[in-house]
Amino acid sequence: MKAVAAMRLPVSVDLAGFVALLRRLQVPHRVTEEGGEQVLWVSQEPIAEQVRGLYASYPQGDGVAPVAAAPAQSLATVIGRLRATPMTSGLLLVTLLVALVTWGGENLQAVRWLSFLDFSVHGQFLHFIPLSESLAQGQWWRLVSPALLHFGLLHLAMNSLWCWELGRRIEMRQGALALLGLLLFYSLVSNIAQYLWSGPGLFGGLSGVLYGLLGHCWIYQKLAPAPAYRLPPGVVGMMLIWLVVCMTGIFELVQLAAIANAAHVGGLLAGCLTGLLGGALARRRR
């Protein structure tokens, strides 16, 4: 079903309150920027007419009493939200499938096909094959595929939640292809950063990519404020504090987990760079 443009408004108009109202009313929608305008998309023309009428009465999202208890979401609503952000939904689906195939990182024979360096298993040891040999055989996917690997259910769950929260914001604002390009770029930078910092080893996860998405939203929002990139208060600060805590090495010290800190830092810097470029371009168009 083709999406319908319900409204086109100047980018200077703050839609945050109205978008929050639509979410509270569980109206599937997305907001994009095209030609210096904000475009609010919905699934059907009848819904578009209702949205326009609602905006005429409550442009700031005011006047509607808060819902005491949100009703359970219908299957159609959930499917609508997934279809509105196909790239984010697709990434989560592929990540879940990889987790099932690799059995949360336990199936090393499956993991080795997606790891940054190919390896062979010798007892309790891994023998890593130089990256140049794998690339010479055409295995270029290894530069980005470690982002799909997760080691444990908690690792998968936390990264998936943040991927949904941040990925859909960028997809709704800049489109699926833009998000795909950013995902590949952040994966490439974070994986190479981790390899150069730690040397041959087994690492994986979406964390580096997620820090890239965070940095992108953070800097973009400062240069060209947009409702989609307005993160809840304290999110950026909390994530940066978590990054610093991980870099202290405390988790390795108590043998809880090995953290790919270089991937996190590399992803964050890459995200700040794309946010700077994207935000500057968006601001210039205004």
Secondary structure, 3 states (H helix, E strand, C coil): CCCEEEEEEECCCCCHHHHHHHHHCCCCCEEEEECCEEEEEECCHHHHHHHHHHHHHCCCCCCCCCCCCCCCCCHHHHHHHHHHCHHHHHHHHHHHHHHHHHCCCCCHHHHCCCCCCCEEEECCEEEECCHHHHHHCCCHHHHCHHHHCCCCHHHHHHHHHHHHHHHHHHHHHHCHHHHHHHHHHHHHHHHHHHHHHHCCCCCCCCHHHHHHHHHHHHHHHHHCCCHHHCCCCCHHHHHHHHHHHHHCCHHHHCCCCCCCHHHHHHHHHHHHHHHHHHHHHHHHHC
